[in-house]
């Protein structure tokens, strides 16, 4: 559910073993992790992502 996904993001838990993640590059997964970091001091800004 959307609520479950939101809670997982808040906890910093991302399941990269489920589809479509196994087909996604390690660099892309790293980017997603850094964009979803629950700590705003460590999270990438939109400008940094671009």
Buried (B, 14 or more C-beta within 10 A) or exposed (E): EEEEEEEEBEEEEBEEEEEEEEEEEEEEBEBBBEBBEEEEEEEBEEEEEE
